[in-house]
Amino acid sequence: MLRNNDPGRSTPLMVRVKDELTMDFDNTEEFAVILERVKAEGVAYGSGPTTTENKKISHRRDGRRFYFLSLDGHNYEMMTA
């Protein structure tokens, strides 16, 4: 689910991962912070779009990335540039 529910917030995008976990994104978010939130909430993640539960991070093209599934089954990719 992608939306910003609070018009008073400057965050352009909110991703609802679980009922009690959302991730808000803007240009200042850090990859490590996002990954730690995913880990803290017990959300399965992995190194590829078909390996979303191996708890590994991909290191391709000078960046880092990981994938996870949202509650509604959408596959999300978090990556650094």
Summary of the structure (lengths in Angstrom):
residues: 81
radius of gyration: 12.6
end to end distance: 23.5
largest distance: 37.5
contacts: 188
relative contact order: 0.18
helix: 12%
strand: 33%
